Amino acid sequence: MRITVVQTSACPLCDEANAVLAELAKDHPIEVDVLDAHSDVGRDLVARHRPPLAPLVLVDDVYFSAGRLPRRKLERTLTALSTRDARVAG
């Protein structure tokens, strides 16, 4: 699973999201891509999803959240996606 974080500089919520994702990566098979909101790709994603706050978080290229990362919701989503992927592979 790929998680994309589009962040801005000097963003405490972005720092918090990155810390949570680093912790979750210990128990879940995730790849985290961190993009600057001012990069070409970052600007495109911000224009497409129009988040009210940073960071913008996408899970497998689908909008997940903006602002404070909802950890419990993300854990449930990762577990559900892992279960689904295991069923498809089996």
Secondary structure, DSSP 8 states (H G I E B T S, - for coil): -EEEEEE-TT-HHHHHHHHHHHHHTTTS--EEEEEETTSHHHHHHHHHH--SSS-EEEETTEEEEESS--HHHHHHHHHHHHHHHHHHH-
